Amino acid sequence: MSTEALQALLLFFGGLGLFLYGMDVMAEGLQQAAGDKTRKLLEALTNNPLMGLLAGALVTAVIQSSSATTVMVVGFVNAGLMSLNQACGVIMGANIGTTMTSWIVSMGEWAAFLKPEFLAPILLVIGVFIHMMASNSRLKDGAKIMIGFGLLFTGLGNMSGAIKPFVDAPIFQQIFQTLGSNPLLGILAGAGVTAIIQSSSASMGILQTMAMAGAVNWGSAVFIALGQNIGTCITAVLSAVSGDTNARRAAMIHLEFNVIGAAIVGILAVIFFMMYPSMMAAHVSSSGLAIFHTGFNVFATLILFPFGRKLVQLSSYLVPHTHGANKAADAVLILDPRFQTVPNAALSALGKELELIRDYCLGLISDSRACLVENGDQQKLAHEGQEVLKACMEVKKYCAGIDQITLNESERRAVQRAVFSARDLHQIASDCLHIGQMNEEAVSDKDLHERAIEEINTISSLCENALREVHMQAGLRSRSADERAAQFEKTKKDCLEIRQTLAGIRHAYIENNRSQSAWLVFEAADCYERISQRCLRLADEESWQKSSGLPLPLAYTPSLHN
């Protein structure tokens, strides 16, 4: 290899690196600027399949990443916030929205002042200056978008400059003639490159760069572009691997849509080139690729949108339901590590996970009461309790792994609230385990008198009601001060009732001390009061901090230990 060819190769791959990094920075800035609005838009507009289609296209055009949108959708399906029928429309819309990048790349062909070598330095200088000088987060997000565009255009310029001297080389002509004459090979090439870099927008940008240099013909470009649409499904497939059945089906719908669409358009393209063979060798422009890319996705959507339910049924056939998983352990499946780079999907997953853990804690309160007063199954309680404790720790680890750079202030607070919620649920589960072990460890005569059983049943039911009224997912969303105060006061009222009931129980047992039973009821009372305190903190941590919660549990009366 000559020195000139080696330099060109290094320049091309260096430009590719800048292009990919620029796309990443730009998408990150756009996601931060959009913040929670993208998730709210998807949640608000997905009840109607057509509105879901429009929402998917709009969100993807805004954040410039169909992969991020699809991962978000898989996260919503995995968290139970979106049905497969709703997801189908959003996925189709995401495929249309992602074509916006190809139009941005092709701008250099429209006018001299839109060429990459002209725009890149201006965007970089302005973007870096604002990012260094601004303290406002929104200005910094805008600066990050400009820097991303600048890096993207710089990479495009470098790749185009590296290719131009070799456009007339026989090897280029041979490669693209081979890919054009063998459609399947062209599709595999496009799918392979896209799967490796996990971005159809990036692989289309590479193809457009070669087209701008005059190295690509229509015969190869069409089939490579079709393959790129299939290759981009790899991100959603990887995101769904550790998810539940519905999440895997959502990823399968994405794959079905692109494979079926590519097959239909591919067959039509073969027929067209047979009728007009001269078009195969004609050079394609970057704008021409953008038109084809958009046209293909719009056409595929028009053809397949009416058959959305059939795609869902096909995904159910290809991804059958699995049985026999542990109920408490299943909750952790929602926390897919790939969602940690997509804040909206991560927060949705956290909300659903905490709801599930809350529901399991309700079961633990009931089971621990059964162990205390009815000699229930302690092994079952211990096993399920350990699973819940493990799930709480997984939430904490997951929150620590979320990419903090991609979070805005509201999202950072939501992650913090998720950590606090996991802490409180962990403590509730620990108290339930302690209650369940009391009668086994502390009392030789395991029969409690009827009054003690009645009082324990009453206070256990009150704790269950207080915890049941706490809405974990609502706690992670941005709420007004009035909404937070209303939820806190409602839960506080329940907790005060618990405390008053416990005070009456303690007073009664001080008056009528029954050694073992009294000791047991006092010990259980402390646990139940701690549970009520945790319910109050779960309702709203900030309000709890301001009000200092409720008074701490009463200490044992010294006469009981004499």
Sequence and secondary structure as in RCSB ss.txt:
>XXXX:A:sequence
MSTEALQALLLFFGGLGLFLYGMDVMAEGLQQAAGDKTRKLLEALTNNPLMGLLAGALVTAVIQSSSATTVMVVG
FVNAGLMSLNQACGVIMGANIGTTMTSWIVSMGEWAAFLKPEFLAPILLVIGVFIHMMASNSRLKDGAKIMIGFG
LLFTGLGNMSGAIKPFVDAPIFQQIFQTLGSNPLLGILAGAGVTAIIQSSSASMGILQTMAMAGAVNWGSAVFIA
LGQNIGTCITAVLSAVSGDTNARRAAMIHLEFNVIGAAIVGILAVIFFMMYPSMMAAHVSSSGLAIFHTGFNVFA
TLILFPFGRKLVQLSSYLVPHTHGANKAADAVLILDPRFQTVPNAALSALGKELELIRDYCLGLISDSRACLVEN
GDQQKLAHEGQEVLKACMEVKKYCAGIDQITLNESERRAVQRAVFSARDLHQIASDCLHIGQMNEEAVSDKDLHE
RAIEEINTISSLCENALREVHMQAGLRSRSADERAAQFEKTKKDCLEIRQTLAGIRHAYIENNRSQSAWLVFEAA
DCYERISQRCLRLADEESWQKSSGLPLPLAYTPSLHN
>XXXX:A:secstr
  HHHHHHHHHHHHHHHHHHHHHHHHHHHHHHHHTTHHHHHHHHH SSHHHHHHHHHHHHHHHT HHHHHHHHHH
HHHTTSS HHHHHHHHHHHHHHTTHHHHHHGGGGT GGGSHHHHHHHHHHHHHHHHHH  SHHHHHHHHHHHHHH
HHHHHHHHHHHHHGGGTT HHHHHHHHHHHH HHHHHHHHHHHHHHHT HHHHHHHHHHHHHTT  BHHHHHHHH
HHHHHHTHHHHHHHHTTS HHHHHHHHHHHHHHHHHHHHHHHHHHHHHHH THHHHSB  HHHHHHHHHHHHHHH
HHHHGGGHHHHHHHHHHHS       HHHHGGGG  GGGGGSHHHHHHHHHHHHHHHHHHHHHHHHHHHHHHHH 
  HHHHHHHHHHHHHHHHHHHHHHHHS GGG  HHHHHHHHHHHHHHHHHHHHHHHHHHHHHHHHHT SS    H
HHHHHHHHHHHHHHHHHHT  HHHHHS   HHHHHHHHHHHHHHHHHHHHHHHHHHHHHHHS  HHHHHHHHHHH
HHHHHHHHHHHHHH HHHHHHHT S       GGGG 
